[in-house]
Structures are given as structure tokens and as C-alpha cells.
Amino acid sequence: MSVDLRSSPTLLKLLGDPVRWSIVQRLAAEDLCVCHLVEDLGLAQPLVSHHLRALRSAGIVATEPCGAFTYYLLDRSVLASLADALTELGTEPRRPQRRACG
């Protein structure tokens, strides 16, 4: 999945939330269900579910049913595309001239 540069600010804002960032870090290590995240983060289940819903709607997280549970998986391609977009901005050559003011 390629990240449209116009969606980058939204993704960065989502990932800038400390709870969401903690969820993404944990999902980078292993697939987890809500009960694992509630235990690891020490937060209420509705709050964890709210953050997972936001990450899922942005395409950062996907779900996989497993019996009575739903496991959450990190979609690394979204993060890789975002990293590529940021790298491109950081490595773009400077323009040799500046635009005149006024």
C-alpha cells in the first residue's frame, strides 16, 4: 500500500498519540488481541478499542479472527510507505534559486 502524501499528516497525527504509538510498537513485535493490550498498557478496554479502531480505519492495523478472539496485526507496508515519503522529503535536493517576494 502506498501512502498518499496528502494523508501523511493524518497518519503522523495518529501515530503521534502516545497510546497509539505504544500499541504500534507492541504489534510490531507480535500479533495481539485487545485483552493483551489492556493488560500490557494498563488501560480500560473501551479506550484500547477506541485507539485500535482509529488505527484500523487508517489502515495501519488489520484484524484476524481466531476463535472467539480478534487478533490485531500491524500492516508494515503503510509504515514503510510513510517512511519512504518522509525520506523523500528529507533527501530532496534544494532548489538553486529562491522565488522572489512580492
Secondary structure, DSSP 4 states (H G I P E B T S, - for coil): -PPPGGGHHHHHHHHHSHHHHHHHHHHHH--EEHHHHHHHHT--HHHHHHHHHHHHHTTSEEEEEETTEEEEEE-HHHHHHHHHHHHHHHHPPPPSSPPPP-
